[in-house]
């Protein structure tokens, strides 16, 4: 059992958030817990995900997330907002301060006898964090992104349902009806798990994170100084039984299918030259996410980089213009 004693200020600050990064974590644990056939409704998805992992050029980084039964929370930080994108969460991961890593590791391992998978985060923090974030992004793009629009819709409904319950009946009623393996006996929230742990949350914030890939598994994050995060099984996992969405159709964003949704947004926005900061503000993305997309697009030869005074402007190469002109019509506007 994991028992979390919540004081009144913490309970009063109960909030709900979604997390693509935590979905990545629990999806990998789902595969690890079931080395053979994964139970319905995850069976078909799991077969696809295992092919993805086998085909990744370097699957090692993403496997770091499940290298141990318990790992420091800096590897999967709490969501920075109520509904962050994966890019926003990876930006937080990449920017993890050295002092956070130094503070969290001793809670799980002897700093003088670190396991091999954890040592790089101490020896070369930036390289290790970037490698992990890149690995997560590659896994996400191939294994989860095709299902994400349907998952996000189901999670939005879950959050709306829970938010209404919280507003109407308060946190006691919400926690009492959260999940069959979550027990609320004021002031203790108990997660029914094989682990035996106890925590006390004083003047913090309780963050509830519904997850499609949870399959009853409950995750608890207590390393953050201001937030205690608890995940639970969201309704809607049955959508994974329907297989991956069709890759084409009359309303499909063909440019997004080809290069990814984020890069398609950047390409369309670059019909006028722009800076990284300008693109981030226009698209509502983290500057680090935009920078990653620009680097990839420049490497592919569809975007160029020009310095104008102190600013660096990005624009479309002829190949980029052709992509946007020939297959990049936004389905949302094309059908209007």
N, C-alpha and C positions, 0 to 999 in steps of 0.2 A: 504494500500500500504506500502511496505517496500522500502525505497529509499536509495540507497548507492551511495554517491558521491565518485568517484574514481579519484585520482590525476594521473598525467602522469606516474610517476614511478610505481605505483600500476598497472595501466593498462598495462604497458609494460612487467610486470612480470606475466601476465596471464598464468596459467598452468592448466592441466587437470589430474585428478586422479580418480581411482576407490576406493570403500570402502565397504568391506563386512559388517563392523559394521554399517555404515549408511544404508545399505540394511536392516539389522535387525530392525533398528529404523523405517524406513518408512514402512516396512511390518507390524509392530505392529500398527502403526498409521492407516494403511489401514484397518486392522481388527477393530480397535476402531471406525473409522468413519462410518463403515458399520456394525452395530450390527446384521443385518439380512443377506440377501444374498449379497455377494460382487460382483460387476459387472464383466462381462467378460473383459479380459481373465483371471482374477484372481480367478474366482468362484471355480473351482476344487481345486486349491492350498489352498484357504482360508478354505475350509472344512477340508482339511488335517491338516492345521496349527492349527485350533481350536481343533481338536482331540489331537494334540500334546500338546497344552497348558493344556488341561484337564487332560492329562496323566502324565505331569511333576510332580515329587514328590513335588517340591516347585516352583510354577510359580511366586511367589511374586517378586523375584529379577528382572526378566526380565520385569515385568509390571511397575517397577520404571521408565523405559524410557518414558512411556506415562502417567505418573501420573499427569502431568500438561501440559497445552497448551504450556508453555515456561519453559524450564529448563536450568540450567547451562550447558555450553558446555563441562565441564570436563567429563560429563557422556558419551558423544560421541565425543571424541577428533578428530581433523582434522587428516586425514591419514598421517602417518609418511613418506610415500614414494609414488611414482606414482601408484604402484600396490601392496599394502600390502596384506598379508594373514590376516585372522581373528585373528590368534594367535599373529601376530605382533601388531595388533591394541589393542588386549586385554592386551598385555604386557605393552603398553603405559597407558592404563586405570588403570591397577593394580598399576603402579608406580606413579600415580598422586600425586604431592607434596601437603603437607598440605597448603602451602601458596597459591597455585592456587585455592584450594577449598575456602579458606578464602577470597580471592580476588573476586571470581565470585559470591558467594552466595548473597552478599548484592545487587547485580544488579537485583536480582529476588525476594528476600524475606527479610523480617526483620530478622536479625540474632537472635533477642531475641524472635521471634515467628515463628520458623521454622515448616513447616508441618511434620507430623510423618514420611513420607517416606524419607525425606531429612536429618533428625536429625542424623541417624547413620553415615553418611559420615563426620560429625563433631565429634561425640562422639568416634567412633572407626573406623577411616578411613581405615586402612588396611583390617579389617574384612568385612566392607561394600563393598569396592571395589572388593575384592576377591569373595564375595558372588554374586555380580552383574556380574562379568566376568564369573564365573562358570555357572550362570543361562543363560547368553547369549550363551555360548558355547553349553549347553544342548539343548536350543531352536534351535540354528543353525544346530546342527547335525541332528535333527529330522525333522525340518520344511523347511530348505533351502538347506542343503548340497546335497540332491539328485538332485536338479536342478542346482547347482552351476557350473558344467562344461559347460553346455549350456549357462547359464547366463554370465559366464566369457567370452565365445567366442563372445557373442553379445556385451558385454561391450568393448572388445578389438577392435571390428570393429568400435564401436561408437567413441572410443578414437582416433583411427587412422584417421577416417573421420574428426573429429574436429581438430586434430593436423595438418592435411594437410591444412585445411581451415585457421588455425591460421598462419601457415608458409607462405601460398600463399597470403592471403589477409589482415592479421593483425587482432588484437583484435576487432576492430570496426565491421568488417564484421562478425566475429564469434559471438559476443554478439547480433548483430541485428537479427541473424537467429537461436538463441539458442532454443527458446520455445515461443509458442503463448502468454504465460502469463509473459514473460520476455521482458521488453522494454528497449531499449538502446537509450538514447538521451544524447549524450556527454555533461557533464561528469557524468550523473546520470544513474545508473542501477536501474530499478524499477521492483520489484516483485509484481505481482497483487495478493494480499492476503487481508483477512479481517482486519489484524492488521494494525495499523498506527504507523510506526517507521521510523526514519531517522538516518543514520550513515554517517560518513566521514572517508574514508580510505586514510591515508597519509603515503606514503613511505612504503607500505606493499606489499603483494602479493595476487592476486586474484586467488583462486583455484576453478575450476569448477568440480563438481562431478556428473557424469551421474548415474542414478539409475533406475533399472528395476522396483522396487516396488513403485516408486514415484507416478504413476498415476496422473500426473499433479500437485501434491503437490510440493511446492517449499520450501526448507529448507535453512536457512541462519545462519551462525555461525560467530560471530564477537568478541568473547571473547579472541581469541588468539592474542597476541601482534604483531605478524608478518603476520598473514594470515587472510583474509576474505574469507570464503568458502561459495559457493552457489551451491545447488544441483538442478538438473532439470531432467525431464523425458527422459530417454534414449529410443531409438528405440529397439524393440526386445521383448517386454513384451508378445507378442503372444506365445512365447515358453512355457509360464506357462499354456496355455490352453491345451497343449498336455498331461498333466498328468506327474506324476513322471517317470523318466527313469526306464526301466526294471531293476530289481535288479540282474539279472544274464544274461549271454550271453558268447559267445566264447572269447570275449576280456575283460570280466569283471575282475577286480582285486578282487578276492574272499576274500583275506585276508583283504582288505580295507573295503569290505562290512561287514565283521564280526566285525572288531575292529576299523574301521575308518581309513581314509587315512594317517593321521599323525602317528598314532600308528603302522600302517603297515610299514611305512618307517623306523621307529625306530627299529622294530623287525628285518627287513631285514638287517639293518646296524649293528645289534648286533651279527651277525655271528662271528664277532671278538669283544672281550670286548673293551669298549670305555668309555671315560668320558663324562659328560654332555656337556662340551665345545667342545670336539672333535666331538660329534654327531651333535651339532648345526652348526659347521663349515662345516661338510660333507654334511648335508642335507639342508643347507641354511635356517634354522629355528631359531627363537629367543631362547636363552638358557632357558628362562622361559617356553616357549612352550614345549621344549624337556623335561624339568624337570617335567612338568605336565603329559606328556605321560608316562615317566618312573615311576612316582609314581603310576599311574593307572595300568600299566602293572605289577609292583611289587606286588601291592595289589591283582591282579588276579593270582599271582603265576607263571607267565611266564617269569619273569625277576628277577635276583638276583643282590644284591649290595655288593661289596667287597672293603674294604679299603686296598690300597697298598701304604705304606708310607704316603705321604701327599695327594695322589690322591684317588678318589673314582671311581672305575671301575664298569660298569654295563655289565652283560652278560646274556645269555639265560639259563633259567632252561630247564630241559628235555621237559616240556610241551611247552615251547616257541620254542624249536628246532623242535618239532613235528608239531607245527602250520606252521612254515616256510617251513618245508620239505613236508608236506602233501598237504597244500592248498595255500602256500605262493609264488608259482612261479610267478614272475612279468610278467603280460601279455605282456608287452612291449618287454621283452626278450624271453619269451616262444614262441612267434610267429616268432621270427627272424630266 
